[in-house]
Amino acid sequence: MKRLTLAILLAGLAGCGSSKASRFYYLKPIPEAERATQSPEDAPVIGVGPITIPQRFDRPNILTTTGTHELRLAEFHRWAEPMEENLANVLGENLAALIGTDWIYYHPWRSTTHIDYQVSVRLLQVSGTPGGTVTLTARWTIYGNQKVLVNRKSVFSRETAAPKDKEDHPYEELIAEFNELVNDLSREIAEAIRQQRD
């Protein structure tokens, strides 16, 4: 009996040692090559936030859609940091580059901080599957002088490449395309701010 118990324990430990390793993903800002030129004295002060996401996405595991009302949680594919925080940081860096300013503040900021334009984003929906279409739907608002300047709903979609083989990592392609959708959203918001400044 003791030998049998030891054999079971060793088999369990071997199974734990061979478990699949998790992969971690994050969003990156747009390339520095897209950075706009802006003289320091004219650079606007941008306040980013609040950024809100649906509660179902507020988790480390990546969710994908498998049907109209069904979601699939990826056990071994995770966000490297909270999605809401990653989105805010990328949006801020993107706006800084696209508008040409180093004056970026993240919500919440001090009440005494002067903000020229505040950008709030509510992520309404993110859907997609590896090898399919990934879609981002967001409602965003730009405030200036304590009033609403722009209030808009945007929808962006991109196709993802199908996995080539079993060794391929389809979630990497999925996250890369989602990253591009966030960059597309950033470009639309930056353009709206530039129009307010003209």
N, C-alpha and C positions, 0 to 999 in steps of 0.2 A: 504493500500500500504506500509506503514511504517513497519507494522508487517511482511508482506511478504518479504520486503527487509532485515529485521533483521534475519528472518529465513534462507534466502539464505546465508547471511554472516556467520551465525553460522554453517551452513552445510559445507561451504567452509573451515572454520577454523577447523572443526572436521576432514575433509578429510586431511588437511595438517598435523594435529597431528598424524594421523594414517599412514602416508607415510612410506614406507619400509626403514629401516636403511641401510646405505652403509657399506660394508665390505672392509677392506684394507689389502693388501698383500705385502710382501717383500721377497727378496731372502736372504738366510743365507749362511755363509761360511761352508766348510766341518768341520767335528768334529775334535777337537783338538787331538784325538787319532791318526789321520793320519799324524801328524806333524813329519817331518824328523829331524834327529839330524845333526847338522852342527856346527863346531867350529867357533866362532866369527871371527877369523882372516881369515878364508877361505870363509865366507859367501858372496855371490855375491850381488851387488847392482842392483835391478830390477826397471826399469821404466815402469809403466803401462799406456798405452794410446798412441795415442788417441783411445777411444772406440766410435764407431759410430753405430747407429741403423737406420733402415728405418724410414723415416719421419712419416709414417702412425702409427707407434708404439709410437711416441713421444707425448703421451697424457696420462692423468691420468686413463682413463677407460681401462679395459682389453679387448683386441680384440681376438676373436676366429674365426676359419674358418668354414664356413657352406657349402662351395662348392668350385669348382676349382678357381673361380674368385670372390667369395663373402666373406665378413667379417661381423662379428656381434659384435657390441659394447655392452658390459655389463654395463647397467645403474647403478647398485648398487654394482659392484665389481671393485675396483680401486687399483692402485699402491699407496703404502704409500709414495713413493718418486719417482722422475724421474727415469725411467727405465735405462737410460744411466748411471746415477750416481750410482745406485744400482749395476749394472753390473760391473762397474769399481772397486767399493769397494770390492765386493765379489771376483772378479778375483785377486785383489791384496792380500787379506787375504789368499786366497787359495794358491797362488804361494809362499807366505811367509811360509806357513805351509808345503807345499809339498817339497820345496827346502831346507827349514831350514835356513831362513834369516829374520832378522828384518829390513833390509834395503830396504824399498819399497817407491818409489816416484810415484806420480800421475801427469799425464800430465795436464797442462804445468808445468815444473820445471825450476829452474834457469839454465841459460846457463853454469854456472860454476860448476853445479852438475855433479859429475862423475857417469856415468851409465854403468854398465857392459853389461846388456842385456835390450833392450827396446822391449816391447811386444805391438803391436797394433792389434786391433781386429775390424773387420767390420762384424756386424751381418747382414747376407743377408736375412734370412727368419726364422720366427717362425710361425709354424702352429699347430693347434690342436683343439680338442673339448673335453669337459667333457665326460668321458666314452669312448674316442677314443684314437688315437695315437697322441702324441705331438712330433714335430720334430724341431730341431735347426740346421740351416746351417750357418756356419761362415767361413770367410777367415781371417787368422791371419798370422802375420809376426813377426819374431824375428830379431832384429838388434844388431850388436856388432861391435865396432870399426868403426862405420859409414858405415857399409855395411850389406847387407841382408844375414843372416845366414840360415834362414828357411822361406819358404813361402808356405803355405798349405791351402787347403780348407777341412773343416771337416763337416760331417753330423752325427748327433746323433738322435736316436728315442727311445721313451719309450711308453708303454701302460699305460693308466690311468684307474682306476677302475670306473665302472658305478655307478651312484647315486643309493643308496639303497632305498630311499623314498623321498618324497617331502621336508622333513625337512633336508635332507642331503645337504651339501654344496659342489657341484661338483667342483667349482673353486678352493677350497683348495687343492684337489687332483691334479688338473691340474697344479697349481703353484708349488706344491711339486715336481712333475715329471719334470717340466721345470727347477727347481732348480737343480735337479740331472743332467740334461743335461749340465747346466753351470759348474757343478763340473766335469763332464766327460771331457769337453773342457779344464778346468783348468789342469786336470791330464795329458792330451795329451801335452799341452804346457810345463808343468813342466818337463815331460820326455824328450822333445826336448831340453830344456835348459840343463838338466843333461848330455845329450849326447854331447852337445857342450863343456862341462867342462871336459869330460873324455879324 
